[in-house]
Amino acid sequence: GAVVSQHPSRVICKSGTSVKIECRSLDFQATTMFWYRQFPKQSLMLMATSNEGSKATYEQGVEKDKFLINHASLTLSTLTVTSAHPEDSSFYICSAHWTGSGTQYFGPGTRLLVL
Amino acid sequence: AQSVTQLDSQVPVFEEAPVELRCNYSSSVSVYLFWYVQYPNQGLQLLLKYLSGSTLVKSINGFEAEFNKSQTSFHLRKPSVHISDTAEYFCAVSGAGGTSYGKLTFGQGTILTVHP
């Protein structure tokens, strides 16, 4: 149980284009999902908290107009990187919070490379 | 607000040796504590967690961690490591309630390398 999937696992795009990453909780409902960014050899940096049916809450320094988050259902949250630039290249990881367990379960991550 | 400090960025050990990965935290509220493991180019997998009850928690693959409230620590231990334990380990904390409930704060990670 407590499986979280992410799609795609890897994406390469041209500078200026937008990329959408999906995060799904497969066997539980998650009213809250989180989006993280991880730079090489570093820990995870929380970007935003995604709440089902309401606006996402962004961490300080994260541009909400660049990283669009939609949490349309209890099992799906999406992160869209708009007008991507090479500096947006990173490993993006989502997690879903299983409320009853007090625990976050993580997706396998999406490697984004912007050329 | 919470913070987490993992005291060792890298820990090299030989196979079948014991290992301890250290984690200290600070928080003004009651906390939940977690250890996650990350293999190369993968997401994080939950290794074990402390929410309440017994302060000693164990994983299915032989790891254990003990919550020590007085020392604000949650060190991870394994009496005998395997090559397959080579990975990066992250300690994390979340508030047990209120606005910080469910929101994780991570340590910087410890790379465990097991040598034959």
HADDOCK unambig.tbl for C-alpha pairs under 7 A between the chains (distance, minus, plus):
assign (segid A and resid 42 and name CA) (segid B and resid 108 and name CA) 6.53 0.50 0.50
assign (segid A and resid 43 and name CA) (segid B and resid 106 and name CA) 6.95 0.50 0.50
assign (segid A and resid 43 and name CA) (segid B and resid 107 and name CA) 6.90 0.50 0.50
assign (segid A and resid 43 and name CA) (segid B and resid 108 and name CA) 4.99 0.50 0.50
assign (segid A and resid 43 and name CA) (segid B and resid 109 and name CA) 6.13 0.50 0.50
assign (segid A and resid 44 and name CA) (segid B and resid 106 and name CA) 6.89 0.50 0.50
assign (segid A and resid 93 and name CA) (segid B and resid 43 and name CA) 6.57 0.50 0.50
assign (segid A and resid 97 and name CA) (segid B and resid 102 and name CA) 6.65 0.50 0.50
assign (segid A and resid 102 and name CA) (segid B and resid 102 and name CA) 6.20 0.50 0.50
assign (segid A and resid 103 and name CA) (segid B and resid 102 and name CA) 6.75 0.50 0.50
assign (segid A and resid 106 and name CA) (segid B and resid 43 and name CA) 6.25 0.50 0.50
assign (segid A and resid 106 and name CA) (segid B and resid 44 and name CA) 5.64 0.50 0.50
assign (segid A and resid 106 and name CA) (segid B and resid 45 and name CA) 6.65 0.50 0.50
assign (segid A and resid 107 and name CA) (segid B and resid 43 and name CA) 5.69 0.50 0.50
assign (segid A and resid 108 and name CA) (segid B and resid 42 and name CA) 5.16 0.50 0.50
assign (segid A and resid 108 and name CA) (segid B and resid 43 and name CA) 3.87 0.50 0.50
assign (segid A and resid 108 and name CA) (segid B and resid 44 and name CA) 6.98 0.50 0.50
assign (segid A and resid 109 and name CA) (segid B and resid 42 and name CA) 6.20 0.50 0.50
assign (segid A and resid 109 and name CA) (segid B and resid 43 and name CA) 5.10 0.50 0.50
